[in-house]
Amino acid sequence: MFSELSSAIMEMHKERVPPILVLFTKSDLIEQEAGNFDRHVKRYLQLTTHQLRMSDINHAVMRCSCKVPRGDTLPKCDGIVESFEWLSGKILEAV
C-alpha cells in the first residue's frame, strides 16, 4: 500500500520539492470508507509544509483503521502506524 507513496516522495525529493506533511486530521477523511485508504493518503499529501506531525497522523490512522472490516487487506493499526513512522523518518531526513 505504501510503496507508491514512498516512490512519489522520492520523486519529489529528487525534484527538490519541499518536505511534505501527510495530513490525516481532516474529518472527511476519517468519515470515508476504509477501503479507499490509499487514495485518501494520496489526496492529503501536501507540498507546502516543512514538518510532519506524527501525533496527528498516529491519532487519525488509529481512528481510521478501527473502521476496517474483518478480512480486509489493510494491516492492523500497529502496522499502519509503524509504516508512517518509517515514512516520516524518510521525509525528515530529506529536510
Secondary structure, DSSP 8 states (H G I E B T S, - for coil): --HHHHHHHHHHHHTT----EE----HHHHHS-GGGHHHHHHHTEESS-S---HHHHHHHHHHHHTT--TT-SS--HHHHHHHHHHHHHHHHHT-
